[in-house]
Amino acid sequence: MKRIEARLRDARPIISGVASGMANKFAWSCFWTRLAWGVGTIMNPMLGIAAYIALAMFGPSWSRPRR
């Protein structure tokens, strides 16, 4: 369980980086943003996946500046 929590807290993208990009843009916790996306997708899979794909299309404009 500690590995899962550590991975959710890590800022590196898991799939397309939508949750970590949102967390970075709005200064939210990466852990809670990913947890909210997971719960939303479990509760309503079609809407959650559709929103995730739509936000992933705009991902490059939300991504962190490269160092």
CORRAJO-V158571 format. One record per pair of residues at least 4 apart in sequence whose C-alpha atoms are under 8 Angstrom apart, sorted by the first residue. I is the first residue (numbers start at 0). J is the second residue. Records with the same first field share a line. If there is no record, write none. Layout:
I = J  J
This chain:
0 = 4
1 = 5
2 = 6
3 = 7
4 = 8  30
5 = 9
7 = 29  30  33  34
8 = 28  29  30
9 = 29  30
10 = 19  29
11 = 16  19
12 = 16  17  18  19
15 = 55  58
16 = 20  55  58  62
17 = 21  51  54  55  58
18 = 22  29  32  33  36
19 = 23  29  32  33
20 = 24  58  61  62  63
21 = 25  26  27  32  61
22 = 26  27  28  29  32
23 = 27  29  63
24 = 61  63
27 = 31  32
28 = 32
29 = 33
30 = 34
31 = 35
32 = 36
33 = 37
34 = 38
35 = 39
36 = 40  47
37 = 41
38 = 42
39 = 43  44  47
40 = 44  45  46  47  48
41 = 47
43 = 47
44 = 48
45 = 49
46 = 50
47 = 51
48 = 52
49 = 53
50 = 54
51 = 55
52 = 56
53 = 57
54 = 58
57 = 61
58 = 62
